[in-house]
Amino acid sequence: MTKKSFHILLDATVVNDKPTGVGRAVLELIVAISELNIDIKFTVAVSTQAPFSFLEEKDNWNIVEVKFSTPRFFQRIFVTQLEVPLIAKKLDVDLVHFMTMPSSLWLHCPSVMTVMDVAFHRFPESVDYLRRIYYKSIMKQSIRTTDAIITISNSSAKEIGELYPSALPKTFVTMLGLPRWTRIGKVNPMRDKSAPLLFVGSLEPRKNLDRILDAYLRFRKRNPESDLPILTIVGGRGWLDEKLVARILLLEKQQLVTWTRYC
């Protein structure tokens, strides 16, 4: 009788066609796992297959696209709480890894949940209202029902434990690795003065871009003769970004910053 390989379902539905932040971290992690020589079967639940084309030739890796594959908030809830558990049951998997919070409350098997941070508690004004209410209403139950919690820093682990004491014995810190682009060639430390200052990240209040802009503009005002490079902003639109985008567009018209959007 052939021994059944351990089967893990990875919920990677947070990854879209233009992944940033958490989505990018999830994608990079799956790339790294897929390069390991291990006798484990993986199925990846995705909202779009395009970013996962590298898995097509991999042994023991399968992709299943969820039906409600849009970034709309309420459909994301449906996918996490109902569709992923149905996929897990249909495939009879041994473990589900929810690669971003929260986890489903309706599973037939053990689960692991990754919690990047608890900004919705610490900085509630930086998270949109519906998402904040959803997280606050479900996270306690998610932590109670999941078997292990992965987070990316000791600081996050401490905050999770302070907010949810039951999480302490099952929280593990696994720091993020280097992304693939760092493997491409070598960066010259002696760059030309024309090299820009870079901000890379989604345009969201919690990224603190407003403060960076304040500091950058103050420096330019105090040092008008400085050869300080132009600030280049690289990132797509995010949560609660209307005021920030309006400010960036105004500064761009004044040729004080450059915004490349997503790239």
Helices and strands as residue ranges (DSSP letters): E 6-11, H 21-34, E 40-46, G 50-55, E 61-65, H 73-78, I 79-83, H 84-91, E 95-98, E 111-114, H 119-122, G 124-126, H 129-145, E 148-151, H 154-163, G 165-170, E 171-173, G 180-183, E 197-200, G 205-207, H 209-222, E 231-234, H 242-253, E 257-261
